[in-house]
Amino acid sequence: VTVQAEILHLLRELQREENMGVLFITHDMGVVAEVADRTLVMFRGDMVETGPTPQIFAAPKAIYTRALLASIPRLGTMGDAAAPRRFPNVDPATGEASDGGVTSPVPDGVQPILKVEKLAVRFALPQGQIHAVEGVSFDLKPGETLALVGESGCGKSTTGRAIMRLVDPSAGSITVDGQDVTKASAGSLRAMRRTSQMIFQDPFASLNPRITIGSAIAEPMLAHGLMGRREAKDRVAELLQQVGLSAAMADRHPHEFSGGQRQRISIARAIALQPKLIVADEAVSALDVSVKAQVSNLLLDLQEQHRLAYLFISHDMAVVERVSHRVAVMFLGEIVEIGPRAAIFDNPQHAYTRRLISAVPIPDPARRGQLNPPLNEEIKSPLRPHGYVPPKRTYREVSPGHFVQDSMAA
């Protein structure tokens, strides 16, 4: 959202200097409220409504527009609730929304399924090293969602990929269900895949276009020898129904589905092995707001049913506030603040956390122009010279479970 705010400021400045018209195509209604003079709403190839942006937001006429606006997550609506809250259930006939309800809190005294201690991931270059992740530590319990947030390039996705051993850590330890992933052999790592799975940002790129989605979902079950092909076919039908799709869709290919449906397929594949941990890397960021709400609710329902632990990697702060129990804020490869969701959003202590929250565009045209002023200094780089020794970081506890990096140690 900080980079997004910079881009919006840049576009506005160029528009003013060049007297330029902008056709801004987006599914982010907060951005629409911030930049658009007029808005055109499309549904299945048709224009269903158009008009001045304030009028569209204040008095939408089309049912789809009302459903779209009702699905928008808004910062500050969670209060002190310790558990996530489902997105509103929108009636497709009227566009009216009802409260989705709060999910179950994490039970006390439960041992973590994931422990990350002093994780570092560095990439060597001729001119130095990219310190993509440095000194990252956290844990995650069954049934809990820890959101990992920060700007593009801060190390969020690299952290998730290191936990899955898709990239090799340079230092630190990663323990999944009592097993140190960093020291696991090929056989142990294969067994670990049953415990932890990943949902990728782009569902189309993560699905093989040459095989049916039924084969894609069955593949991990067959690869691990959990069942034969006949049983796997029945299990695929069950999984498709569990994620809100028809069992008859198993014979279709990925290109025959929408983005939201493909993400549901990716979720079905991820839960096929009945994992305890799922790394969700920007799992809903590419979806429009109504589909984003449906997929987010699906993830919350599956979490309640199976006590899944989610590492929810995202830059969408409004969604993070709604679906997470705890939040970790990353900046330049380091966690600068971590704590319960309410503590992070209601009492942000680190300057970067405050900037991140204030950069979220508000889906209200009446409050246009309240984004952060643009940064004047150059964005810092994670590139360090060879032989660079990272400084030792210290953290202070602001409130129970809420830790912030000591600025004096920067």
C-alpha positions as CSV (number, residue, x, y, z in Angstrom):
1,V,0.0,0.0,0.0
2,T,2.9,2.4,0.5
3,V,4.2,1.8,-3.0
4,Q,0.6,2.0,-4.3
5,A,0.2,5.4,-2.6
6,E,3.5,6.6,-4.3
7,I,2.2,5.5,-7.7
8,L,-1.2,7.2,-7.1
9,H,0.6,10.5,-6.2
10,L,2.8,10.1,-9.3
11,L,-0.2,9.6,-11.6
12,R,-2.0,12.6,-10.1
13,E,1.1,14.8,-10.6
14,L,1.6,13.7,-14.2
15,Q,-2.1,14.2,-14.9
16,R,-1.9,17.8,-13.5
17,E,1.2,18.6,-15.4
18,E,0.2,17.1,-18.8
19,N,-3.6,17.8,-18.6
20,M,-3.9,14.0,-19.2
21,G,-7.0,11.8,-19.1
22,V,-6.6,8.5,-17.3
23,L,-8.7,5.3,-17.8
24,F,-7.9,3.5,-14.5
25,I,-8.9,-0.2,-14.6
26,T,-8.9,-1.7,-11.1
27,H,-10.8,-3.9,-8.6
28,D,-9.6,-1.9,-5.6
29,M,-12.6,0.3,-4.7
30,G,-10.5,2.3,-2.2
31,V,-8.3,3.4,-5.2
32,V,-11.5,4.2,-7.2
33,A,-12.7,6.4,-4.4
34,E,-9.3,8.2,-4.3
35,V,-8.6,8.8,-7.9
36,A,-11.7,8.5,-10.1
37,D,-14.0,11.4,-11.1
38,R,-16.4,9.0,-12.8
39,T,-16.9,5.3,-12.4
40,L,-18.1,2.6,-14.8
41,V,-19.1,-0.8,-13.3
42,M,-18.8,-3.9,-15.4
43,F,-20.2,-7.3,-14.9
44,R,-19.8,-10.3,-17.3
45,G,-18.8,-8.0,-20.1
46,D,-21.7,-5.5,-19.7
47,M,-21.7,-2.0,-18.3
48,V,-24.2,-2.2,-15.4
49,E,-23.8,1.3,-14.0
50,T,-21.9,4.5,-14.6
51,G,-21.9,8.0,-13.1
52,P,-20.0,10.4,-10.9
53,T,-17.9,8.4,-8.3
54,P,-19.5,10.0,-5.2
55,Q,-22.9,9.1,-6.6
56,I,-21.9,5.5,-7.3
57,F,-20.6,5.1,-3.8
58,A,-23.5,6.9,-2.0
59,A,-26.5,5.6,-4.0
60,P,-25.6,2.6,-6.2
61,K,-28.5,1.5,-8.4
62,A,-27.4,-1.8,-9.9
63,I,-27.6,-4.9,-7.7
64,Y,-24.1,-5.9,-8.6
65,T,-22.7,-2.5,-7.6
66,R,-24.4,-2.8,-4.2
67,A,-23.0,-6.2,-3.8
68,L,-19.5,-4.9,-4.8
69,L,-19.6,-2.1,-2.3
70,A,-21.0,-4.3,0.5
71,S,-18.0,-6.6,0.0
72,I,-15.4,-4.0,0.6
73,P,-13.3,-4.6,3.7
74,R,-12.9,-1.4,5.7
75,L,-10.1,-0.6,8.2
76,G,-11.3,0.0,11.8
77,T,-14.4,-2.2,11.7
78,M,-13.0,-5.0,13.9
79,G,-12.7,-3.3,17.2
80,D,-11.1,-5.4,19.9
81,A,-12.3,-8.8,18.6
82,A,-9.5,-11.3,19.2
83,A,-10.7,-13.7,16.4
84,P,-11.1,-13.0,12.7
85,R,-14.5,-12.0,11.3
86,R,-16.0,-13.4,8.1
87,F,-16.8,-11.0,5.3
88,P,-20.5,-10.0,5.0
89,N,-22.8,-12.4,3.3
90,V,-24.2,-10.6,0.3
91,D,-27.6,-11.5,-1.0
92,P,-27.2,-11.8,-4.8
93,A,-30.8,-10.9,-5.4
94,T,-30.8,-7.6,-3.5
95,G,-27.1,-6.7,-3.0
96,E,-27.8,-6.4,0.8
97,A,-25.2,-7.7,3.2
98,S,-25.5,-9.4,6.6
99,D,-22.8,-9.9,9.2
100,G,-20.5,-12.9,8.4
101,G,-19.9,-13.6,12.1
102,V,-16.7,-14.0,14.2
103,T,-14.6,-17.2,13.9
104,S,-13.2,-19.2,16.8
105,P,-10.3,-17.8,18.9
106,V,-7.0,-19.8,19.2
107,P,-7.2,-22.1,22.3
108,D,-4.7,-21.3,25.1
109,G,-1.8,-23.6,25.8
110,V,-1.5,-25.1,22.3
111,Q,2.0,-25.8,21.1
112,P,3.1,-24.0,17.9
113,I,3.0,-26.0,14.6
114,L,5.6,-23.6,13.1
115,K,8.7,-22.0,14.8
116,V,11.0,-19.7,12.9
117,E,14.1,-18.5,14.7
118,K,16.6,-15.9,13.3
119,L,15.8,-16.8,9.7
120,A,18.1,-15.2,7.1
121,V,17.9,-15.5,3.3
122,R,20.7,-13.9,1.3
123,F,21.4,-13.9,-2.4
124,A,24.9,-13.4,-3.7
125,L,25.6,-10.8,-6.4
126,P,29.0,-9.7,-7.9
127,Q,28.7,-6.3,-6.1
128,G,27.5,-7.7,-2.8
129,Q,24.6,-9.6,-1.2
130,I,20.9,-9.1,-1.2
131,H,19.7,-9.5,2.4
132,A,16.2,-10.5,1.5
133,V,15.3,-11.8,5.0
134,E,17.4,-11.0,8.1
135,G,16.9,-12.2,11.7
136,V,13.2,-13.1,11.4
137,S,11.6,-15.0,14.3
138,F,8.0,-15.9,15.0
139,D,5.8,-18.9,15.8
140,L,2.3,-20.0,14.6
141,K,-0.2,-22.2,16.4
142,P,-2.8,-24.6,15.0
143,G,-6.0,-22.7,14.1
144,E,-4.2,-19.3,14.1
145,T,-3.6,-16.9,11.3
146,L,-0.4,-14.8,11.4
147,A,-0.4,-12.1,8.7
148,L,2.9,-11.1,7.3
149,V,2.6,-7.6,5.8
150,G,4.9,-5.0,4.2
151,E,5.7,-3.3,0.9
152,S,6.8,-5.1,-2.3
153,G,10.3,-6.4,-2.0
154,C,10.4,-6.5,1.8
155,G,11.0,-10.2,2.1
156,K,7.4,-11.5,2.8
157,S,7.3,-14.1,-0.1
158,T,10.9,-15.1,0.4
159,T,10.1,-15.9,4.1
160,G,7.2,-18.1,3.0
161,R,9.2,-19.8,0.3
162,A,12.0,-20.5,2.8
163,I,9.6,-22.1,5.2
164,M,8.5,-24.4,2.4
165,R,12.2,-24.9,1.4
166,L,11.5,-23.6,-2.1
167,V,14.6,-21.4,-1.4
168,D,17.4,-22.4,1.0
169,P,17.8,-20.4,4.1
170,S,21.3,-18.8,4.7
171,A,21.0,-19.0,8.5
172,G,18.5,-19.7,11.3
173,S,16.1,-22.6,11.9
174,I,12.5,-23.5,10.7
175,T,10.6,-26.1,12.7
176,V,7.4,-27.5,11.3
177,D,5.5,-29.9,13.5
178,G,8.7,-30.6,15.5
179,Q,10.9,-31.2,12.5
180,D,13.8,-28.8,11.5
181,V,13.1,-28.1,7.9
182,T,16.5,-26.6,7.3
183,K,18.3,-29.9,8.1
184,A,15.7,-32.3,6.5
185,S,16.9,-34.9,4.0
186,A,15.1,-35.3,0.7
187,G,12.9,-38.1,2.2
188,S,12.1,-36.1,5.4
189,L,11.3,-33.0,3.3
190,R,8.9,-35.1,1.2
191,A,7.1,-36.2,4.4
192,M,7.0,-32.6,5.6
193,R,5.0,-31.7,2.5
194,R,2.1,-33.5,3.9
195,T,2.2,-31.2,6.9
196,S,2.6,-27.9,5.1
197,Q,1.3,-26.7,1.8
198,M,1.4,-23.4,-0.1
199,I,-1.3,-21.4,-2.0
200,F,0.4,-19.2,-4.6
201,Q,-0.5,-15.7,-5.7
202,D,-1.2,-16.5,-9.3
203,P,-3.5,-19.6,-9.5
204,F,-3.3,-19.9,-13.3
205,A,0.6,-20.0,-13.2
206,S,0.6,-22.6,-10.4
207,L,-1.8,-25.0,-12.3
208,N,-0.5,-27.1,-15.2
209,P,-2.6,-26.0,-18.2
210,R,-2.2,-29.4,-19.9
211,I,-3.9,-31.5,-17.3
212,T,-7.5,-31.3,-15.9
213,I,-8.0,-29.8,-12.5
214,G,-9.2,-33.2,-11.2
215,S,-5.7,-34.6,-12.1
216,A,-4.0,-31.5,-10.5
217,I,-5.9,-32.0,-7.2
218,A,-5.3,-35.8,-7.2
219,E,-1.6,-35.5,-8.0
220,P,-0.3,-34.9,-4.5
221,M,-2.4,-37.7,-3.1
222,L,-1.1,-40.2,-5.7
223,A,2.5,-38.9,-5.3
224,H,2.4,-39.6,-1.6
225,G,0.8,-43.0,-2.1
226,L,-2.2,-42.1,0.2
227,M,-4.8,-43.9,-2.0
228,G,-5.4,-45.4,-5.4
229,R,-6.8,-43.6,-8.4
230,R,-10.4,-44.6,-7.8
231,E,-10.3,-43.4,-4.2
232,A,-8.5,-40.2,-5.3
233,K,-11.2,-39.5,-7.8
234,D,-13.8,-39.7,-5.1
235,R,-11.7,-37.5,-2.8
236,V,-11.3,-34.9,-5.6
237,A,-15.1,-34.7,-6.0
238,E,-15.4,-34.2,-2.2
239,L,-12.7,-31.5,-2.2
240,L,-14.3,-29.6,-5.1
241,Q,-17.6,-29.5,-3.3
242,Q,-15.9,-28.4,-0.1
243,V,-14.5,-25.3,-1.8
244,G,-17.8,-24.5,-3.4
245,L,-17.3,-26.0,-6.9
246,S,-19.1,-28.8,-8.7
247,A,-17.6,-32.3,-8.8
248,A,-18.5,-32.4,-12.5
249,M,-15.8,-29.7,-13.1
250,A,-13.0,-32.1,-12.4
251,D,-12.6,-32.9,-16.2
252,R,-12.1,-29.3,-17.2
253,H,-8.8,-27.5,-17.8
254,P,-7.6,-24.4,-15.9
255,H,-8.3,-22.0,-18.7
256,E,-12.0,-22.8,-18.5
257,F,-12.3,-21.2,-15.0
258,S,-12.4,-17.7,-13.7
259,G,-9.7,-16.3,-11.4
260,G,-11.8,-16.9,-8.3
261,Q,-12.6,-20.5,-9.3
262,R,-8.9,-21.2,-10.1
263,Q,-8.0,-19.9,-6.6
264,R,-10.6,-22.3,-5.1
265,I,-9.0,-25.1,-7.1
266,S,-5.6,-24.2,-5.7
267,I,-7.1,-24.3,-2.2
268,A,-8.6,-27.7,-2.9
269,R,-5.2,-29.0,-4.0
270,A,-3.5,-27.4,-0.9
271,I,-5.9,-29.2,1.6
272,A,-5.9,-32.5,-0.3
273,L,-3.1,-33.9,2.0
274,Q,-4.9,-32.6,5.1
275,P,-2.0,-30.3,6.1
276,K,-1.6,-28.6,9.4
277,L,0.0,-25.4,8.0
278,I,-0.7,-23.4,4.9
279,V,1.4,-20.6,3.6
280,A,-1.0,-18.3,1.6
281,D,1.2,-16.0,-0.5
282,E,-1.1,-13.1,-1.7
283,A,-3.8,-15.7,-2.1
284,V,-6.6,-13.1,-2.6
285,S,-4.7,-10.1,-3.9
286,A,-5.5,-10.7,-7.6
287,L,-9.2,-11.1,-7.1
288,D,-12.0,-8.5,-7.3
289,V,-13.6,-7.5,-4.0
290,S,-16.7,-9.8,-4.2
291,V,-14.6,-12.9,-5.1
292,K,-12.0,-11.9,-2.5
293,A,-14.6,-11.9,0.2
294,Q,-15.9,-15.4,-0.9
295,V,-12.4,-16.9,-1.0
296,S,-11.4,-15.3,2.3
297,N,-14.6,-16.7,4.0
298,L,-13.7,-20.1,2.5
299,L,-10.3,-20.0,4.0
300,L,-11.8,-19.0,7.4
301,D,-14.3,-21.9,7.2
302,L,-11.6,-24.4,6.4
303,Q,-9.5,-23.1,9.3
304,E,-12.4,-23.7,11.7
305,Q,-13.1,-27.2,10.3
306,H,-9.5,-28.4,10.2
307,R,-7.7,-26.2,12.8
308,L,-5.4,-25.0,10.0
309,A,-2.6,-22.6,10.7
310,Y,-2.2,-19.9,8.1
311,L,0.8,-17.7,7.4
312,F,-1.1,-15.1,5.4
313,I,1.3,-13.1,3.3
314,S,-0.4,-9.9,2.0
315,H,-0.2,-6.2,1.3
316,D,-4.0,-5.7,1.6
317,M,-4.2,-4.2,5.1
318,A,-8.0,-4.2,5.2
319,V,-8.2,-7.9,4.5
320,V,-5.4,-8.6,7.0
321,E,-7.3,-6.8,9.7
322,R,-10.3,-9.0,9.0
323,V,-8.8,-12.5,8.7
324,S,-5.8,-12.4,11.1
325,H,-5.2,-13.2,14.8
326,R,-1.8,-11.7,14.8
327,V,0.2,-9.4,12.5
328,A,3.9,-9.2,11.7
329,V,5.2,-6.1,9.9
330,M,8.3,-6.5,7.7
331,F,10.5,-3.8,6.4
332,L,13.7,-4.4,4.4
333,G,13.8,-8.1,5.3
334,E,13.2,-7.6,9.1
335,I,10.2,-7.8,11.3
336,V,9.9,-4.3,12.9
337,E,6.7,-5.0,14.8
338,I,4.6,-8.0,15.7
339,G,1.6,-8.6,17.9
340,P,-2.1,-9.2,18.2
341,R,-4.2,-7.8,15.4
342,A,-6.0,-5.2,17.5
343,A,-2.8,-4.0,19.1
344,I,-1.1,-3.5,15.7
345,F,-4.0,-1.6,14.1
346,D,-5.1,0.4,17.2
347,N,-1.7,1.2,18.6
348,P,1.0,1.0,15.9
349,Q,4.4,1.8,17.4
350,H,6.9,1.6,14.6
351,A,7.0,4.5,12.2
352,Y,6.8,2.2,9.2
353,T,3.7,0.4,10.6
354,R,2.0,3.8,11.0
355,R,2.9,4.7,7.5
356,L,1.6,1.4,6.2
357,I,-1.8,1.8,7.9
358,S,-2.2,5.4,6.9
359,A,-1.4,4.6,3.2
360,V,-4.5,2.5,2.9
361,P,-7.0,4.3,0.5
362,I,-10.4,4.8,2.1
363,P,-13.3,3.6,0.0
364,D,-15.2,6.9,0.5
365,P,-14.9,9.7,-2.2
366,A,-15.8,12.3,0.5
367,R,-12.5,11.6,2.2
368,R,-10.4,11.8,-1.0
369,G,-6.9,13.3,-0.6
370,Q,-6.1,11.8,2.8
371,L,-3.3,9.6,1.6
372,N,0.3,10.0,2.9
373,P,2.3,12.8,1.2
374,P,4.8,11.2,-1.2
375,L,8.2,10.2,0.1
376,N,11.0,12.6,-0.8
377,E,13.9,10.2,0.0
378,E,14.9,7.3,-2.1
379,I,13.6,3.9,-1.1
380,K,16.3,1.9,0.7
381,S,17.9,-1.1,-0.9
382,P,18.6,-4.5,0.8
383,L,21.9,-4.8,-1.2
384,R,24.8,-4.9,1.2
385,P,28.6,-5.2,0.6
386,H,30.4,-8.5,1.0
387,G,31.3,-9.1,4.6
388,Y,28.5,-6.9,5.9
389,V,27.5,-8.0,9.4
390,P,23.8,-7.1,10.3
391,P,23.4,-5.2,13.5
392,K,21.9,-7.0,16.5
393,R,18.3,-6.0,16.9
394,T,16.4,-5.6,20.2
395,Y,12.7,-5.5,20.8
396,R,10.6,-4.0,23.5
397,E,7.2,-5.3,24.6
398,V,4.6,-2.6,24.4
399,S,1.7,-4.7,25.7
400,P,1.3,-8.5,26.1
401,G,2.5,-10.2,23.0
402,H,3.1,-6.8,21.2
403,F,6.7,-6.3,20.3
404,V,8.4,-3.4,18.4
405,Q,11.9,-3.1,17.1
406,D,14.0,-0.7,19.2
407,S,14.7,2.2,17.0
408,M,17.9,2.9,18.9
409,A,19.3,-0.4,17.5
410,A,18.7,0.6,13.9
